[in-house]
Amino acid sequence: MTNLSVHIPDQAATALAGLARFQGQTPEQLVAALVEHYLEDAKDLSDALAALNDGEQPISLEEVKRELGL
């Protein structure tokens, strides 16, 4: 695991400490989880944008439902 040091505003640090305490985690554990979630979301967004720009014709929700028999 890599150690990373960041500077955040005092107000954010206070909020982070409170949320971590509420969730039974350390601030470091919470930040690690938040970074992982952010990176997963960024990858999902990148994949979605690539799919939108792949030149293929989009399929409507109605068509998907019809093909699945819903």
Rosetta silent file (secondary structure, phi, psi, omega in degrees, C-alpha in Angstrom):
SEQUENCE: MTNLSVHIPDQAATALAGLARFQGQTPEQLVAALVEHYLEDAKDLSDALAALNDGEQPISLEEVKRELGL
SCORE:     score description
SCORE:     0.000 S_00000001
   1 L     0.000  141.866 -179.219    0.000    0.000    0.000 S_00000001
   2 L   -95.539  140.974  176.648    1.262    3.488   -0.830 S_00000001
   3 L   -95.130  132.936 -177.594    1.311    6.310    1.680 S_00000001
   4 L  -131.966  133.425  179.306    0.057    9.677    0.367 S_00000001
   5 L  -111.479  130.075  178.871    0.078   13.009    2.152 S_00000001
   6 L  -132.283  154.261  175.090   -2.384   15.743    1.159 S_00000001
   7 L  -104.922  127.686  177.570   -3.270   19.170    2.505 S_00000001
   8 L  -128.078  156.008  178.965   -6.979   19.884    2.938 S_00000001
   9 L   -60.160  150.030 -179.149   -8.799   22.890    4.381 S_00000001
  10 H   -55.596  -40.814 -179.264   -9.407   22.828    8.134 S_00000001
  11 H   -62.911  -40.063  178.465  -13.178   22.755    7.629 S_00000001
  12 H   -67.666  -38.910  178.942  -12.890   19.679    5.386 S_00000001
  13 H   -63.972  -39.939  178.550  -10.602   17.974    7.901 S_00000001
  14 H   -64.933  -45.020  179.177  -13.106   18.597   10.691 S_00000001
  15 H   -64.221  -41.278  178.987  -15.970   17.242    8.588 S_00000001
  16 H   -61.942  -45.359  179.680  -13.868   14.236    7.568 S_00000001
  17 H   -62.108  -41.978  178.923  -12.973   13.443   11.175 S_00000001
  18 H   -64.718  -44.004  179.950  -16.630   13.670   12.219 S_00000001
  19 H   -66.666  -41.776  179.053  -17.843   11.446    9.395 S_00000001
  20 H   -61.694  -45.098  178.936  -15.086    8.918   10.008 S_00000001
  21 H   -60.618  -43.754  179.716  -15.928    8.800   13.716 S_00000001
  22 H   -60.313  -36.513 -177.171  -19.644    8.374   12.877 S_00000001
  23 L   -91.459    1.713  178.674  -18.805    5.451   10.571 S_00000001
  24 L    71.620   31.255 -179.894  -16.385    3.845   13.018 S_00000001
  25 L  -124.725  166.872  169.650  -13.360    4.434   10.808 S_00000001
  26 L   -84.469  158.434  175.534  -10.218    6.483   10.951 S_00000001
  27 H   -57.057  -36.142  179.420  -10.039    9.509    8.650 S_00000001
  28 H   -64.519  -40.701  177.755   -7.325    7.693    6.704 S_00000001
  29 H   -64.392  -41.533 -179.760   -9.579    4.657    6.142 S_00000001
  30 H   -65.260  -44.283  179.084  -12.418    6.895    5.006 S_00000001
  31 H   -62.242  -42.651  179.090  -10.219    8.835    2.577 S_00000001
  32 H   -59.681  -44.049  179.464   -8.858    5.577    1.119 S_00000001
  33 H   -65.905  -41.194  179.688  -12.407    4.294    0.556 S_00000001
  34 H   -63.730  -40.537  178.478  -13.524    7.610   -0.948 S_00000001
  35 H   -64.718  -43.538  178.441  -10.590    7.638   -3.374 S_00000001
  36 H   -59.839  -45.502  179.359  -11.337    4.055   -4.445 S_00000001
  37 H   -63.105  -42.498  179.534  -15.014    4.911   -5.064 S_00000001
  38 H   -60.803  -44.857 -179.358  -14.077    8.054   -6.968 S_00000001
  39 H   -65.360  -37.364  175.387  -11.679    6.144   -9.210 S_00000001
  40 H   -63.073  -44.440  179.064  -14.317    3.464   -9.899 S_00000001
  41 H   -64.096  -40.356  179.037  -16.838    6.180  -10.805 S_00000001
  42 H   -63.594  -39.318  177.427  -14.300    7.942  -13.039 S_00000001
  43 H   -65.786  -43.476  177.431  -13.621    4.659  -14.873 S_00000001
  44 H   -60.032  -43.179  178.869  -17.361    4.034  -15.290 S_00000001
  45 H   -63.368  -43.343  178.563  -17.807    7.555  -16.681 S_00000001
  46 H   -60.575  -43.756  178.216  -14.894    7.074  -19.068 S_00000001
  47 H   -63.274  -41.635 -179.528  -16.381    3.784  -20.290 S_00000001
  48 H   -65.224  -43.318  179.063  -19.819    5.366  -20.740 S_00000001
  49 H   -65.604  -37.398  176.969  -18.418    8.301  -22.709 S_00000001
  50 H   -63.841  -40.370  179.031  -16.416    5.932  -24.905 S_00000001
  51 H   -65.620  -37.318  178.879  -19.583    3.916  -25.593 S_00000001
  52 H   -67.943  -27.971 -175.755  -21.462    7.092  -26.511 S_00000001
  53 L  -106.515   20.789 -177.256  -18.724    8.084  -28.935 S_00000001
  54 L   -86.457    0.110  177.165  -18.074    4.693  -30.541 S_00000001
  55 L    86.602   -7.331  178.930  -20.081    5.567  -33.647 S_00000001
  56 L   -83.737  153.725  179.048  -22.734    2.912  -33.083 S_00000001
  57 L   -72.788  128.085  177.785  -26.423    3.734  -33.035 S_00000001
  58 L   -64.058  153.853  177.350  -27.782    3.907  -29.461 S_00000001
  59 L  -106.928  129.927 -178.360  -30.502    1.447  -28.445 S_00000001
  60 L   -72.722  157.209  176.673  -33.567    2.909  -26.767 S_00000001
  61 H   -60.163  -38.993  179.768  -34.810    1.656  -23.412 S_00000001
  62 H   -61.047  -41.558 -179.639  -38.047    0.596  -25.087 S_00000001
  63 H   -66.671  -40.448  177.358  -36.114   -1.541  -27.570 S_00000001
  64 H   -62.013  -45.389  178.803  -34.092   -3.188  -24.802 S_00000001
  65 H   -60.679  -43.340 -179.277  -37.289   -3.964  -22.871 S_00000001
  66 H   -62.763  -43.576 -179.973  -38.896   -5.409  -25.999 S_00000001
  67 H   -65.931  -29.637  179.455  -35.864   -7.599  -26.715 S_00000001
  68 H   -90.590   -2.277  179.665  -35.871   -8.853  -23.114 S_00000001
  69 L    72.822   31.737 -179.892  -39.623   -9.462  -23.128 S_00000001
  70 L   -99.743    0.000    0.000  -40.340   -6.911  -20.415 S_00000001
